[in-house]
């Protein structure tokens, strides 16, 4: 028997019976998606909701995000997604009446990974706690749904804010971003923060600049100042236009990757927007513990 093989056999036979490979630590990364669902009563022909429902299901099952900040979903769409995707819980209120009428900015989250601790919805207006309120030139109510979660894998808590800004009024978008930044800064406790949203504004716009003072655009963190192509495509595909859908992360997060998902699923486009997904994980603070996320 060759000496090398004999030596290996001796090591195997004499190794302690309890010796094992060191345990692999769990993956701490979170997959965070921003996804404008396109409201379900739109007359979109072959791209209407009845055709898109299986596409959305296929996309989410393929990507398996831990968190999804949705925009434009109506109550019946969210109910159907709840049936299609039983691994996800839902948080949010409708923008028209604070109950079930009108579009949501609902947050979907994997209940096997995350526990919702508290949350709410506020309106982008001078009366942010008044359902349906508008103030800044927007004809339609605009909202932000937020939640504080506990990561069941680590025990750590963090916030997600999910917003949909106005598509017509620059003043409304500017003032809305200011209110959102203010709410982020006022959060208590100062746990790490994530933001998802359809801002209807490009990377060089005032709203993105305002939010950039408290959170970072994950796309820019990974890809630099390059635009990377648009996220609204109107069921045409392509990369034209500006990036208007975002995932932002506070300084306590390490951004590991960010992607615009341009694939077709189940034979067509899931929405008239491409979803954006970021992969983030807690950033250890110097000397141990978690990095602060307050400003």
C-alpha positions as CSV (number, residue, x, y, z in Angstrom):
1,X,0.0,0.0,0.0
2,X,1.5,3.4,-0.9
3,X,2.7,5.3,2.1
4,X,0.5,8.4,1.5
5,X,-2.7,6.3,1.5
6,X,-1.7,4.4,4.6
7,X,-1.0,7.7,6.4
8,X,-4.5,9.0,5.5
9,X,-6.1,5.8,6.7
10,X,-4.3,6.0,10.0
11,X,-5.6,9.6,10.5
12,X,-9.1,8.7,9.7
13,X,-9.2,5.6,12.0
14,X,-7.6,7.4,14.9
15,X,-9.6,10.6,14.7
16,X,-11.9,11.2,17.7
17,X,-15.4,9.8,17.2
18,X,-17.0,13.2,18.0
19,X,-14.9,15.2,15.5
20,X,-17.2,17.1,13.0
21,X,-16.8,19.8,10.4
22,X,-17.3,23.2,12.0
23,X,-20.9,24.4,11.7
24,X,-21.5,26.8,8.8
25,X,-22.9,30.0,10.2
26,X,-26.3,31.0,8.8
27,X,-26.5,33.4,5.9
28,X,-27.3,36.8,7.4
29,X,-28.2,38.5,4.1
30,X,-31.6,39.8,3.3
31,X,-33.1,40.0,-0.2
32,X,-35.1,43.2,-0.4
33,X,-37.3,44.0,-3.4
34,X,-39.2,47.1,-4.6
35,X,-42.0,46.1,-7.0
36,X,-44.7,48.2,-8.6
37,X,-47.4,45.7,-9.3
38,X,-49.5,47.8,-11.7
39,X,-53.0,48.3,-10.4
40,X,-55.2,45.4,-11.2
41,X,-58.2,47.2,-12.8
42,X,-56.1,48.7,-15.6
43,X,-57.3,47.8,-19.1
44,X,-54.0,46.3,-20.3
45,X,-55.3,43.6,-22.7
46,X,-53.0,40.6,-22.7
47,X,-51.1,42.3,-19.8
48,X,-54.1,42.7,-17.6
49,X,-54.0,41.3,-14.1
50,X,-55.7,38.0,-14.9
51,X,-52.8,37.2,-17.2
52,X,-50.1,38.8,-15.0
53,X,-51.1,37.1,-11.8
54,X,-49.2,33.8,-12.6
55,X,-46.2,35.9,-13.9
56,X,-46.0,37.8,-10.6
57,X,-46.2,34.5,-8.7
58,X,-43.5,32.9,-10.8
59,X,-41.2,35.9,-10.4
60,X,-41.5,36.0,-6.6
61,X,-41.1,32.3,-6.3
62,X,-38.0,32.4,-8.4
63,X,-36.4,35.4,-6.6
64,X,-37.7,34.4,-3.1
65,X,-37.1,37.9,-1.6
66,X,-37.4,38.2,2.2
67,X,-39.1,41.6,1.9
68,X,-41.1,43.2,-0.9
69,X,-42.1,46.8,-0.9
70,X,-45.0,46.8,-3.3
71,X,-46.8,49.8,-5.0
72,X,-50.2,50.1,-6.7
73,X,-51.6,46.8,-5.5
74,X,-55.4,46.8,-4.9
75,X,-57.1,44.8,-2.2
76,X,-58.1,41.9,-4.5
77,X,-54.6,41.7,-6.0
78,X,-53.0,41.4,-2.6
79,X,-55.6,38.8,-1.5
80,X,-54.8,36.7,-4.6
81,X,-51.1,37.0,-3.9
82,X,-51.7,36.0,-0.4
83,X,-53.3,32.8,-1.7
84,X,-50.5,32.3,-4.3
85,X,-47.7,33.0,-1.9
86,X,-48.6,31.6,1.5
87,X,-45.0,32.1,2.8
88,X,-45.6,35.8,3.0
89,X,-47.4,38.0,5.5
90,X,-48.7,41.5,4.5
91,X,-48.8,44.9,6.1
92,X,-50.4,48.1,4.9
93,X,-53.5,50.3,4.5
94,X,-55.2,51.6,1.3
95,X,-54.5,55.2,0.4
96,X,-58.0,56.5,-0.3
97,X,-59.7,55.7,3.1
98,X,-57.0,54.1,5.2
99,X,-59.0,50.9,5.1
100,X,-59.4,48.9,1.8
101,X,-60.3,51.5,-0.9
102,X,-57.6,52.4,-3.4
103,X,-54.0,51.5,-4.0
104,X,-51.7,50.1,-1.3
105,X,-48.0,50.5,-0.7
106,X,-48.1,47.1,1.0
107,X,-45.1,45.3,2.5
108,X,-44.9,41.6,2.0
109,X,-42.5,39.6,4.2
110,X,-41.4,36.0,4.7
111,X,-42.9,34.9,8.0
112,X,-40.3,32.1,8.4
113,X,-37.5,34.8,8.5
114,X,-39.1,37.9,9.9
115,X,-41.5,38.9,12.7
116,X,-43.4,42.2,12.4
117,X,-43.2,44.2,15.6
118,X,-45.1,47.3,14.7
119,X,-46.0,49.4,11.7
120,X,-48.2,52.0,10.1
121,X,-49.1,54.1,7.1
122,X,-48.8,57.9,6.8
123,X,-50.0,60.2,4.0
124,X,-47.7,62.6,2.1
125,X,-49.6,65.7,3.0
126,X,-49.7,68.4,5.7
127,X,-51.9,66.0,7.7
128,X,-50.0,62.8,7.4
129,X,-52.2,60.9,9.8
130,X,-55.4,61.8,8.0
131,X,-56.4,59.0,5.5
132,X,-56.9,60.3,1.9
133,X,-55.3,63.7,2.6
134,X,-53.5,65.6,-0.1
135,X,-51.7,69.0,0.1
136,X,-48.9,69.6,-2.3
137,X,-50.3,69.6,-5.8
138,X,-51.0,65.8,-6.1
139,X,-54.5,65.0,-7.3
140,X,-54.3,61.5,-5.8
141,X,-53.4,60.5,-2.2
142,X,-49.8,59.3,-1.8
143,X,-48.6,57.1,1.1
144,X,-45.8,55.4,2.9
145,X,-46.2,52.1,4.7
146,X,-43.6,51.3,7.3
147,X,-42.8,48.5,9.7
148,X,-40.3,47.5,12.3
149,X,-39.2,43.8,12.0
150,X,-37.2,41.4,14.0
151,X,-34.9,39.1,12.0
152,X,-35.6,35.6,13.4
153,X,-32.2,34.4,12.3
154,X,-30.2,37.0,14.2
155,X,-32.7,38.5,16.7
156,X,-31.9,42.0,15.4
157,X,-34.6,44.6,14.7
158,X,-34.7,47.0,11.7
159,X,-37.2,49.2,9.8
160,X,-38.5,49.2,6.3
161,X,-40.3,52.2,4.8
162,X,-42.1,51.7,1.5
163,X,-43.2,54.7,-0.5
164,X,-44.9,55.7,-3.8
165,X,-44.5,59.3,-4.8
166,X,-46.7,61.3,-7.1
167,X,-46.4,60.9,-10.9
168,X,-47.4,64.5,-11.8
169,X,-46.4,67.0,-9.2
170,X,-42.6,67.8,-8.7
171,X,-43.6,69.8,-5.6
172,X,-45.4,66.8,-4.1
173,X,-42.4,64.6,-4.8
174,X,-40.0,67.0,-3.2
175,X,-42.2,67.6,-0.1
176,X,-42.9,63.9,0.2
177,X,-39.3,63.0,0.2
178,X,-38.6,65.6,2.9
179,X,-41.4,64.1,5.1
180,X,-40.1,60.6,4.6
181,X,-36.5,61.7,5.5
182,X,-37.9,63.4,8.6
183,X,-39.8,60.3,9.7
184,X,-36.7,58.1,9.2
185,X,-34.7,60.4,11.3
186,X,-37.4,60.5,14.0
187,X,-37.8,56.7,14.3
188,X,-37.4,55.3,17.8
189,X,-35.4,53.2,18.5
190,X,-32.7,54.0,16.0
191,X,-32.5,50.5,14.5
192,X,-31.1,50.1,11.0
193,X,-33.3,51.2,8.2
194,X,-34.2,50.2,4.6
195,X,-36.4,52.1,2.1
196,X,-38.1,50.8,-1.0
197,X,-40.2,52.7,-3.4
198,X,-41.4,54.0,-6.8
199,X,-40.3,57.6,-6.5
200,X,-41.4,58.6,-10.1
201,X,-38.0,60.5,-10.1
202,X,-34.6,59.8,-11.5
203,X,-31.3,59.5,-9.6
204,X,-30.3,63.1,-10.0
205,X,-33.7,64.5,-8.8
206,X,-34.3,66.5,-5.7
207,X,-36.3,63.7,-4.0
208,X,-33.5,61.2,-4.4
209,X,-31.0,63.8,-3.2
210,X,-33.1,64.5,-0.1
211,X,-33.3,60.8,0.8
212,X,-29.6,60.4,0.0
213,X,-28.9,62.5,3.1
214,X,-30.2,59.7,5.4
215,X,-30.0,56.5,3.3
216,X,-27.9,55.3,0.4
217,X,-29.2,54.3,-3.1
218,X,-28.0,50.7,-3.2
219,X,-27.7,50.8,-7.0
220,X,-25.2,53.6,-6.8
221,X,-23.3,51.9,-4.0
222,X,-22.7,48.9,-6.2
223,X,-22.6,50.3,-9.7
224,X,-21.4,53.8,-9.2
225,X,-22.9,56.8,-10.9
226,X,-23.8,54.8,-14.1
227,X,-27.5,55.0,-14.7
228,X,-28.0,51.3,-15.7
229,X,-31.2,51.9,-17.6
230,X,-34.8,52.6,-16.8
231,X,-37.1,50.6,-14.5
232,X,-40.5,51.7,-16.1
233,X,-41.0,50.0,-19.5
234,X,-44.8,50.1,-20.1
235,X,-44.9,46.4,-21.0
236,X,-42.5,47.1,-23.9
237,X,-39.3,45.9,-22.3
238,X,-36.0,47.6,-23.0
239,X,-33.8,49.9,-20.9
240,X,-34.9,53.3,-22.0
241,X,-35.8,56.1,-19.5
242,X,-34.7,56.8,-16.0
243,X,-34.4,54.5,-13.0
244,X,-37.4,55.5,-10.8
245,X,-37.7,52.4,-8.6
246,X,-35.3,52.1,-5.7
247,X,-33.9,50.2,-2.7
248,X,-32.1,52.4,-0.2
249,X,-30.1,51.2,2.8
250,X,-28.8,53.0,5.9
251,X,-25.1,52.9,6.9
252,X,-25.6,49.9,9.1
253,X,-26.1,47.7,6.1
254,X,-23.4,46.2,3.8
255,X,-24.7,46.2,0.2
256,X,-23.7,43.0,-1.4
257,X,-25.5,43.3,-4.7
258,X,-28.4,45.0,-6.5
259,X,-30.2,44.0,-9.6
260,X,-32.9,45.2,-12.0
261,X,-35.0,42.1,-12.9
262,X,-35.7,42.3,-16.6
263,X,-36.7,38.7,-17.2
264,X,-40.1,37.6,-18.5
265,X,-42.0,35.0,-16.5
266,X,-44.7,32.6,-17.5
267,X,-44.7,34.0,-21.0
268,X,-44.9,37.8,-20.3
269,X,-44.0,40.8,-18.3
270,X,-45.1,40.6,-14.6
271,X,-45.6,44.4,-14.5
272,X,-45.0,47.6,-16.4
273,X,-42.1,48.2,-14.0
274,X,-39.1,46.1,-13.5
275,X,-38.6,45.0,-9.9
276,X,-35.4,46.1,-8.2
277,X,-33.7,43.7,-5.7
278,X,-30.9,44.4,-3.3
279,X,-29.0,41.9,-1.2
280,X,-27.9,43.5,2.2
281,X,-26.5,42.2,5.4
282,X,-25.7,43.8,8.8
283,X,-22.4,45.6,8.9
284,X,-20.4,44.9,12.1
285,X,-19.4,48.0,13.9
286,X,-15.7,48.5,14.8
287,X,-15.0,46.6,18.0
288,X,-18.0,44.3,17.6
289,X,-21.8,44.9,17.8
290,X,-23.9,46.5,15.1
291,X,-23.0,49.6,13.2
292,X,-25.2,52.6,14.3
293,X,-27.9,53.7,11.8
294,X,-28.9,57.0,13.3
295,X,-28.0,60.4,11.9
